[in-house]
Amino acid sequence: MVKLFVFGFSYKTYEDTLETLFRNYGTVHSVYIASDEQTGKKLNFGFIEMPHKSEAQNAVAALDGSELHKRKISVRIADKKNKSKPLKLAKQITTEITEIKQALVTPEQIVKKKRPRIIK
């Protein structure tokens, strides 16, 4: 079984879309799209398992750098020697998303920050 690491796709991409895409290059055993632990929202990376190494290599060669829903995707064979590498990347992405969300200012917050008027 060969595990592929896929990232860069749209947050609106579903498992069946990835399965259909990768099935063009061989048998797909499983598809997993990561999600944020706190919100449950899908993240833009996941894993595809293909039973045959040659089919997985063909999928990587054909799909790495291609576009899916107007987004450039990257496809790599998951590193067996360092299984934590994709997990570290996932945690880093999740942390960055959380930091960006915290830095965003909503229109309601802008309205609340208006200076008080001085009436003479």
C-alpha positions, -999 to 999 in steps of 0.1 A, spaced: 0 0 0 14 34 -10 2 65 9 1 98 -10 1 132 6 -20 157 -13 -23 194 -4 -33 228 -18 -68 219 -30 -99 240 -22 -116 237 12 -147 228 -8 -131 196 -23 -147 164 -12 -133 129 -8 -153 116 -39 -137 143 -60 -102 132 -51 -111 96 -55 -124 102 -90 -93 122 -99 -68 96 -86 -88 66 -100 -78 78 -135 -43 65 -126 -52 33 -108 -70 17 -79 -78 39 -49 -80 21 -16 -89 51 6 -92 89 7 -89 111 38 -92 148 40 -80 164 72 -102 186 93 -97 212 120 -100 195 154 -118 225 170 -141 236 142 -145 204 122 -140 223 90 -120 206 62 -84 217 57 -67 218 23 -47 186 26 -53 149 28 -41 114 20 -48 89 -7 -39 52 -4 -32 32 -36 -23 -5 -35 1 -4 -64 34 15 -63 35 20 -101 0 35 -101 8 58 -72 40 70 -90 20 76 -122 -6 96 -102 22 117 -86 39 124 -120 6 134 -136 -11 153 -108 17 171 -89 14 208 -99 -19 203 -117 -50 224 -110 -81 212 -92 -110 237 -89 -87 266 -100 -61 257 -72 -27 242 -78 -23 209 -59 8 191 -48 11 154 -46 39 135 -29 45 100 -17 42 101 20 76 96 37 76 63 55 108 71 74 93 102 89 56 96 94 53 127 116 63 151 87 28 153 73 14 156 108 38 184 117 27 202 85 -9 196 94 -4 211 129 16 240 114 -13 248 90 -39 245 117 -19 268 139 -15 294 111 -52 292 103 -60 298 140 -36 328 142 -51 343 110 -86 339 124 -76 356 156 -60 385 137 -91 392 116 -112 421 126 -150 418 120 -172 448 110 -188 446 145 -154 451 161 -147 481 139 -180 497 149 -173 492 186 -139 509 183 -152 542 171 -141 572 191 -167 588 213 -182 621 201 -175 652 221 -206 674 222 -201 711 230 
